Amino acid sequence: MDQSKKDLRINSKVISEGVNRVPNRSMLRAVGFTDEDFKKPMIGIASTWSEVTPCNVHIDRLAREAKNGARDNGGAPMIFNTITVSDGIAMGHEGMFYSLPSREVIADSIETVTNAERLDGIVAIGGCDKTTPGCLMSIGRMNIPSVYVYGGTIQPGKLNGEDIDIVSSFEAVGKYHEGQINDEELHKVECNACPGAGACGGMYTANTMASAVEALGMSIPGSSSTPAVNDYKEQECKQAGELVVDLLEKGIYPRDIMTKEAFENAITVVMALGGSTNAFLHLLAMAHSAGVDLTLDDFERVRQEVPHIADMKPSGKYVMQDLYESGGVPAVMKLLHENGLLNGDCLTVTGKTVAENLAEAPALKEGQKVILPLDKPIKPNGPLVVLKGNLAPEGAVAKMSGQKISRFEGPARVYDSEAEATKAIVDDEIKEGDVLVIRNVGPRGGPGMPEMLSITAMIVGKGLGGKVALLTDGRFSGGSHGFVIGHVAPEAALGGPIGILKEGDTITIDSDVQQINFDVSDEEFKRRKQEWQKPALKYKTGILAKYAKLVSSSAKGAVTDADLE
């Protein structure tokens, strides 16, 4: 038995036994506990409710439903909150440095509250990008019975009879700078892109990670694709509250579910859906928290066997609500399982296996157009490719969905910040055939590994999508598309080869042979390495300083609790 299982004590017994526990009971009575509640397992409802982003603005209501479910099934539930950061709002300025670190804050805060209060089980409810992996990282660490619920996707906005979303806003900025639209047209995009509650609508990071967690077995079947404004979302949360008490009684723990095979299922679904490159960072971090040995090589091994079958934004046509109406993630998983691409023996939070859950799931609806047949895929293999070479010895991640070419060669245009690169694009300094390099923006160098959605959107808006390559030791939004390569490791701030690139160096990116190299002799490479000087940390105090000192390589998930001895 796992050591954490041996140590687990039902908190209701700890609270109720002995006169020294009277103060504990007094404080809990003040928040509504009765004599009967002290006999029940204490269930924490970890809510990421916040008004700073539409992704999470409705989660207070969902948390209350989860509390009702836990109470109705014999638990003594309590709601507590953690933070969220809106990537869409943080994008393109210094606020983006805090986005990836917020994942660690979420995980740390849930772990802190749960262990300090000695809670027996957890329902965690997330919305925006970092809340899902942050919740699952804490669940993996603590290994107490837990269920995750995704707050759901936003409905698409409407403009001129067409669907638009938050990425439309970023791309509209590029079109505005190019003179393709005027002030009034730009304002209409702004006002219509986000119609209400829910996370960004395409197969961007939030929906990617929700789908991955469902495939992992840690959320209720179907919950990743149920829209935020759908009434059934509240029923899912109530069911999650009920399930966590059942898991506690059955002795089913997260690490019984979060196995290596389950992570391979998650990767399979991400590849089939053409998800966000951020899935690499987050699944690696979640696996680390659960004690599972997962590497970039595992992603590449799975990718080779899984076709890309979802015609979804950012590179395709449809959004998550369209997938929901076509049958949802369970229908996609059913298709994959029936064709031998998913491990059906993996356990899930329902207490049943993946195969047992999928036996009850409906198939994709007749005539739907979101998911293509397996024998007529968009690409025969997954579109998220791991590249290695003298420019990225530990690896880099390329998103090849929507790309007609698989090889790109061109001169390096090197910038040491997103701001410098933005100015170069606006000033028309970046030309067709260039490889735009943005470095010193990795986990340590950024710090916080900022996303480059505004950069990629401007490139598309300028009409250069697929005509220039973008290379960075930072990362990309799930909404990014084009010939983009991120997560270059080791990063520049740690002496990675991207830090010794020079303007005009020829870079070759080839996804067919999975290589990324720059043309430099061994002697010149050694000379540049010897001349390289380690840059000082950009922040000396506060969370970004702490993060930069602790964070691991992006190839290891950019976690902050690795190799601390």
C-alpha positions in Angstrom: 0.0 0.0 0.0 1.2 3.5 -0.8 2.7 5.1 2.3 0.4 8.1 2.1 -2.6 5.7 2.3 -1.2 4.2 5.5 -0.9 7.7 7.0 -4.4 8.8 6.0 -6.7 9.3 9.0 -10.3 10.3 8.7 -10.3 13.9 9.9 -13.7 13.6 11.6 -12.1 11.1 14.0 -9.1 13.4 14.6 -11.4 16.3 15.3 -13.8 14.5 17.6 -11.4 12.4 19.7 -10.1 13.9 23.0 -10.7 17.0 25.1 -7.8 18.7 23.4 -9.9 18.8 20.2 -12.6 21.0 21.8 -11.1 24.3 20.4 -11.1 22.7 16.9 -14.7 21.7 17.2 -15.6 25.2 18.6 -14.1 26.9 15.5 -15.9 24.5 13.1 -19.2 25.1 14.9 -18.7 28.8 14.1 -18.8 27.9 10.4 -21.8 25.7 10.7 -20.8 22.3 11.9 -23.1 20.2 14.1 -22.5 17.2 16.3 -23.4 14.9 13.4 -20.9 16.6 11.1 -18.0 15.6 13.3 -18.8 12.0 12.5 -18.5 12.5 8.8 -15.5 12.8 6.4 -14.5 16.4 5.8 -14.5 17.2 2.1 -12.8 20.3 0.8 -14.3 22.1 -2.3 -11.3 23.9 -3.8 -12.8 26.7 -5.8 -11.0 28.9 -8.4 -13.9 31.4 -8.5 -12.8 34.8 -9.5 -14.1 37.9 -11.3 -10.8 38.6 -13.1 -11.7 36.3 -16.0 -14.8 34.9 -17.7 -13.3 31.5 -17.4 -13.9 31.4 -13.7 -16.6 34.0 -13.0 -19.4 31.3 -12.5 -17.4 28.8 -10.4 -18.8 30.1 -7.1 -22.2 28.6 -8.1 -20.6 25.4 -9.2 -18.7 25.1 -5.9 -21.9 25.3 -4.0 -23.4 22.5 -6.0 -20.3 20.3 -5.3 -20.8 21.1 -1.6 -24.4 20.0 -1.8 -23.4 16.7 -3.5 -20.8 15.9 -0.8 -23.2 16.8 2.0 -26.0 14.7 0.5 -23.7 11.7 0.3 -22.6 11.8 3.9 -19.7 14.2 3.8 -19.1 17.4 5.8 -18.0 19.8 3.0 -16.3 23.2 3.2 -15.5 25.6 0.3 -12.1 27.3 0.1 -10.6 29.4 -2.7 -7.4 29.7 -4.6 -6.3 32.1 -7.3 -6.5 32.3 -11.0 -4.7 34.5 -13.6 -6.3 35.3 -17.0 -3.7 34.6 -19.7 -5.7 36.5 -22.2 -5.6 39.6 -20.1 -1.9 39.1 -19.1 -0.8 38.5 -22.7 1.6 40.9 -24.3 2.9 42.7 -21.2 4.8 42.0 -17.9 1.7 40.4 -16.4 2.4 37.3 -18.5 5.5 36.6 -16.3 3.1 35.6 -13.6 0.9 33.2 -15.6 2.9 30.0 -15.4 4.1 30.7 -11.8 0.4 31.0 -10.9 0.1 27.2 -11.6 2.5 26.6 -8.7 0.6 29.0 -6.4 -2.6 27.2 -7.1 -1.1 23.8 -6.4 0.8 25.0 -3.3 -2.3 26.8 -1.9 -4.6 23.8 -2.3 -2.0 21.5 -0.8 -1.5 24.0 2.1 -5.2 24.4 3.0 -6.0 20.7 2.6 -3.1 19.4 4.7 -3.3 22.2 7.3 -7.0 21.4 7.8 -6.5 17.7 7.5 -9.3 17.3 5.0 -10.2 13.8 3.9 -11.1 14.4 0.2 -11.2 17.1 -2.4 -13.4 18.3 -5.2 -11.4 20.8 -7.2 -13.1 23.1 -9.8 -11.0 25.0 -12.4 -11.5 27.1 -15.4 -8.7 29.2 -16.9 -5.5 27.6 -18.2 -3.4 27.1 -15.1 -6.2 26.1 -12.8 -6.6 22.6 -14.2 -3.0 21.5 -14.0 -2.5 23.4 -10.7 -5.5 21.5 -9.2 -4.2 18.1 -10.5 -0.7 18.8 -9.3 -1.9 19.3 -5.7 -4.2 16.2 -6.0 -1.2 14.1 -7.2 1.0 15.3 -4.3 -1.6 14.8 -1.6 -3.0 11.5 -2.9 -6.3 11.7 -1.0 -9.6 10.8 -2.7 -10.3 13.6 -5.2 -12.4 14.6 -8.3 -11.7 17.4 -10.7 -14.5 19.4 -12.4 -13.8 21.7 -15.3 -15.9 24.9 -15.3 -16.6 24.6 -19.0 -16.0 26.3 -22.3 -17.4 29.7 -23.4 -19.9 29.9 -26.2 -18.5 31.4 -29.4 -19.0 35.1 -30.1 -20.8 36.2 -33.2 -19.9 38.9 -35.7 -21.3 39.3 -39.2 -22.8 35.8 -39.0 -19.5 34.1 -38.1 -18.1 32.6 -34.9 -15.3 34.6 -33.3 -13.3 34.2 -30.1 -10.5 35.8 -28.1 -7.9 34.8 -30.7 -9.9 36.7 -33.2 -9.3 39.8 -31.1 -5.5 39.3 -31.1 -5.5 38.6 -34.9 -7.7 41.7 -35.4 -4.9 43.8 -33.9 -2.5 42.6 -36.6 -5.1 43.3 -39.3 -5.6 46.8 -37.9 -1.8 47.5 -38.0 -1.8 46.2 -41.5 -4.7 48.6 -42.5 -7.1 45.7 -43.3 -9.7 46.9 -40.8 -10.5 50.3 -39.2 -11.2 51.5 -35.6 -14.9 50.7 -35.8 -14.3 47.1 -37.1 -11.7 46.5 -34.4 -14.1 47.7 -31.8 -16.8 45.3 -33.0 -14.4 42.4 -32.6 -13.5 43.5 -29.1 -17.2 43.8 -28.1 -18.3 40.4 -29.5 -15.5 38.0 -29.0 -16.3 36.9 -25.5 -20.1 36.7 -24.8 -20.1 35.3 -21.3 -18.8 32.8 -18.8 -16.4 30.0 -19.7 -12.9 29.4 -20.9 -11.6 30.3 -24.4 -13.6 28.3 -26.9 -11.2 26.6 -29.3 -8.9 23.7 -28.6 -6.7 26.1 -26.7 -5.0 25.3 -23.4 -8.0 25.3 -21.0 -10.0 22.9 -23.2 -6.9 20.9 -24.0 -6.1 20.3 -20.4 -9.7 19.6 -19.4 -9.9 16.9 -22.2 -6.6 15.5 -21.0 -7.8 15.2 -17.4 -11.0 13.4 -18.5 -8.8 11.0 -20.5 -6.6 10.6 -17.4 -9.6 9.5 -15.5 -9.7 12.2 -12.9 -12.9 13.9 -14.0 -16.5 12.8 -14.6 -17.0 11.5 -18.2 -18.2 14.3 -20.4 -17.4 17.2 -18.1 -14.5 18.5 -20.2 -16.8 19.4 -23.1 -20.0 20.5 -21.3 -20.2 24.3 -21.9 -20.0 26.6 -18.9 -23.6 28.0 -19.4 -25.2 24.5 -19.8 -27.4 23.6 -16.9 -25.9 20.1 -16.7 -22.6 21.6 -15.5 -24.2 22.1 -12.1 -25.3 18.5 -12.0 -21.7 17.4 -12.8 -20.5 19.4 -9.8 -23.1 17.8 -7.6 -22.1 14.4 -8.8 -18.5 15.2 -8.2 -19.3 16.0 -4.6 -21.1 12.6 -4.2 -18.3 10.7 -6.0 -15.5 11.9 -3.7 -17.3 10.4 -0.7 -17.7 7.2 -2.6 -14.0 7.2 -3.5 -13.1 7.7 0.2 -15.3 4.7 1.2 -13.9 2.5 -1.6 -10.3 3.5 -0.9 -9.6 4.7 -4.4 -6.8 7.3 -4.5 -5.5 9.6 -7.2 -2.3 7.6 -7.7 -4.4 4.5 -8.4 -5.9 6.5 -11.3 -2.9 8.7 -12.4 -0.7 5.9 -13.7 1.7 5.9 -16.6 -0.9 4.2 -18.8 -3.4 6.9 -17.8 -1.0 9.7 -18.8 -0.5 7.9 -22.2 -4.3 8.0 -22.6 -4.2 11.7 -21.9 -1.5 12.3 -24.4 -3.4 10.3 -27.0 -6.5 12.5 -26.6 -4.4 15.6 -26.8 -2.8 14.5 -30.0 -6.1 13.4 -31.6 -7.7 16.7 -30.8 -4.7 18.7 -31.9 -4.3 20.4 -28.5 -2.1 23.0 -27.1 1.7 22.7 -26.7 1.2 23.7 -23.1 -0.1 20.1 -22.5 3.6 19.1 -22.5 4.4 21.3 -19.6 1.3 20.6 -17.6 1.2 16.8 -18.1 4.9 16.5 -17.2 4.3 18.6 -14.1 1.2 16.6 -13.1 3.1 13.3 -13.6 5.9 14.6 -11.5 3.5 15.4 -8.7 2.0 11.9 -8.9 5.3 10.2 -8.9 5.0 9.0 -12.6 8.1 8.9 -14.8 6.9 10.8 -17.9 9.3 12.4 -20.5 9.2 14.2 -23.8 10.1 10.9 -25.4 6.8 9.4 -24.2 4.9 12.1 -26.0 6.7 11.4 -29.2 6.2 7.7 -28.9 2.5 8.1 -28.4 2.2 10.7 -31.2 3.5 8.3 -33.8 0.5 6.1 -33.3 -2.3 8.7 -33.1 -3.9 10.5 -36.0 -5.0 14.1 -35.7 -8.7 14.0 -36.3 -10.3 17.2 -34.8 -11.0 20.1 -37.1 -10.8 22.6 -34.3 -9.5 26.1 -33.7 -6.9 27.6 -33.8 -5.8 25.8 -36.9 -9.2 24.4 -37.8 -12.8 25.5 -38.0 -14.7 24.5 -34.9 -14.9 25.2 -31.2 -15.5 23.2 -28.1 -19.2 23.8 -28.1 -19.3 22.2 -31.6 -17.5 19.2 -30.2 -20.0 19.0 -27.3 -22.9 19.0 -29.8 -21.2 16.3 -31.8 -20.9 13.9 -28.9 -18.2 15.4 -26.8 -14.9 14.1 -25.5 -16.4 10.7 -24.5 -17.4 10.1 -28.1 -13.9 10.8 -29.3 -12.5 8.5 -26.6 -14.9 5.8 -27.6 -13.7 6.0 -31.2 -10.1 5.9 -30.1 -10.7 3.0 -27.7 -12.7 0.9 -30.3 -9.6 1.2 -32.6 -7.1 0.2 -30.0 -5.6 3.6 -29.2 -6.7 3.9 -25.6 -5.9 1.7 -22.6 -9.4 0.7 -21.4 -8.1 -1.0 -18.2 -7.2 2.3 -16.5 -9.3 3.2 -13.4 -11.3 6.4 -13.2 -13.0 8.5 -10.5 -16.3 6.8 -11.3 -14.8 3.7 -9.7 -15.1 2.1 -13.2 -12.5 1.6 -15.8 -12.1 3.7 -19.0 -13.6 0.8 -21.0 -16.6 0.5 -18.7 -17.3 4.2 -18.8 -17.0 4.2 -22.6 -19.3 1.3 -23.0 -22.1 3.5 -21.7 -21.1 6.6 -23.8 -22.8 7.4 -27.1 -20.8 7.4 -30.3 -20.2 10.5 -32.4 -23.4 11.9 -33.9 -24.2 10.9 -37.4 -23.2 13.7 -39.9 -21.1 15.7 -37.5 -18.1 17.4 -39.1 -15.8 18.3 -36.1 -14.1 14.9 -35.8 -12.9 13.2 -39.0 -12.7 9.5 -39.6 -9.6 7.7 -38.4 -8.9 6.6 -42.0 -9.2 10.2 -43.3 -7.4 12.2 -40.7 -6.1 15.8 -40.9 -2.6 14.3 -40.3 -1.7 10.6 -39.9 0.2 11.4 -36.7 -0.3 13.8 -33.9 0.6 17.4 -34.7 2.6 18.2 -31.6 6.2 17.2 -32.5 9.2 17.0 -30.2 12.3 18.3 -32.0 15.9 17.9 -30.9 19.3 19.0 -32.3 22.2 21.3 -31.6 19.8 24.2 -30.9 17.6 22.2 -28.4 19.6 19.3 -26.9 16.9 18.6 -24.3 14.1 19.2 -26.8 11.6 21.7 -28.2 8.0 21.4 -29.1 6.5 22.3 -32.6 2.8 22.6 -33.3 2.3 21.4 -36.9 -1.5 21.4 -37.1 -2.6 23.4 -40.1 0.9 23.5 -41.6 1.3 22.6 -45.3 5.1 22.4 -45.0 7.2 20.3 -42.6 10.6 21.9 -43.1 11.7 25.5 -42.7 15.2 27.0 -43.3 16.1 30.6 -42.9 18.2 33.3 -41.2 17.8 33.9 -37.5 16.3 37.3 -36.5 17.3 37.4 -32.8 15.5 39.3 -30.1 16.0 39.2 -26.3 12.5 40.2 -25.4 8.9 40.0 -26.7 8.7 43.8 -26.7 11.7 44.0 -29.1 10.2 41.4 -31.4 6.8 43.1 -31.4 8.4 46.4 -32.5 10.2 44.6 -35.3 7.0 43.1 -36.6 5.1 46.4 -36.4 8.0 48.1 -38.2 7.9 45.5 -41.0 11.4 44.3 -40.2 10.4 40.6 -40.3 10.2 39.3 -43.8 9.0 36.1 -45.5 11.6 33.3 -44.9 12.9 34.7 -41.6 13.2 32.7 -38.4 12.1 35.0 -35.7 13.9 34.1 -32.4 12.7 35.3 -29.0 15.0 34.2 -26.2 15.7 34.8 -22.6 12.0 34.2 -22.0 12.1 30.7 -20.6 11.1 29.6 -17.1 14.1 31.2 -15.5 14.9 33.9 -18.0 11.4 35.3 -18.5 11.0 34.6 -15.7 7.8 32.6 -16.0 8.0 31.4 -19.6 5.6 33.9 -21.1 3.3 33.0 -24.0 3.6 34.5 -27.4 0.0 34.7 -28.5 0.2 38.4 -29.4 3.3 37.8 -31.5 1.8 34.9 -33.4 -1.5 36.7 -33.9 0.4 39.7 -35.2 2.3 37.5 -37.6 -1.0 36.0 -38.9 -2.6 39.4 -39.1 0.4 40.7 -41.1 -0.2 37.9 -43.6 3.0 36.1 -42.7 1.4 33.0 -41.1 3.4 30.0 -42.2 5.8 32.3 -44.1 8.0 32.9 -41.2 9.0 30.6 -38.4 8.9 31.6 -34.7 11.3 30.0 -32.3 11.5 30.7 -28.5 12.5 29.3 -25.2 9.2 30.7 -24.0 5.9 29.1 -24.8 2.8 29.6 -26.9 -0.8 30.1 -26.1 -3.1 27.2 -27.1 -4.6 29.8 -29.5 -1.3 30.2 -31.4 -0.9 28.8 -34.8 1.6 29.1 -37.6 5.1 27.6 -37.9 5.9 28.0 -34.2 8.5 26.1 -32.0 8.6 26.7 -28.3 9.9 25.2 -25.1 13.5 25.2 -26.5 15.6 23.6 -23.8 18.0 24.3 -22.2 16.8 27.9 -22.2 19.1 30.8 -22.9 19.3 31.9 -19.3 20.8 28.5 -18.4 23.4 28.6 -21.2 21.3 26.7 -23.8 22.5 27.0 -27.4 19.6 29.4 -28.2 21.5 31.9 -26.0 24.6 31.8 -28.4 22.6 32.3 -31.6 23.7 35.3 -33.6 21.7 37.4 -36.1 21.8 35.8 -39.6 22.7 32.2 -38.4 20.9 29.7 -40.6 18.4 27.7 -38.7 16.9 24.5 -40.1 13.6 23.1 -38.6 12.5 19.7 -39.9 9.5 18.0 -38.3 9.8 14.9 -40.6 13.2 14.0 -39.0 12.3 15.8 -35.8 15.4 18.0 -35.8 16.2 21.6 -35.0 19.7 22.9 -35.8 21.7 25.9 -36.6 24.6 26.0 -39.0 27.7 26.6 -36.9 31.1 24.8 -36.8 32.1 22.9 -33.7 34.9 25.3 -33.1 32.6 28.3 -33.4 30.1 26.7 -31.1 32.7 26.1 -28.4 34.0 29.6 -28.8 30.6 31.2 -28.4 29.9 28.9 -25.3 33.1 30.1 -23.7 32.2 33.7 -24.3 28.6 33.4 -23.0 28.0 35.1 -19.7 25.2 34.0 -17.4 22.6 36.8 -17.1 21.5 38.1 -13.7 18.0 37.3 -12.5 15.6 40.1 -13.6 13.8 40.1 -10.3 15.6 40.1 -6.9 12.6 39.8 -4.6 9.0 38.5 -4.6 7.4 35.6 -6.3 9.2 35.9 -9.6 12.6 35.9 -7.9 11.7 32.8 -5.9 10.2 31.1 -9.0 13.3 31.8 -11.1 15.6 30.3 -8.5 13.5 27.1 -8.1 12.1 26.3 -11.5 13.2 23.3 -13.5 13.7 23.0 -17.3 10.6 23.2 -19.5 11.6 19.7 -20.6 10.8 18.5 -17.0 7.5 20.5 -16.8 8.9 23.7 -15.3 8.2 22.5 -11.8 9.5 24.2 -8.6 9.8 21.1 -6.4 12.3 19.0 -8.3 15.8 18.3 -7.0 15.5 20.5 -3.9 18.0 18.5 -1.9 
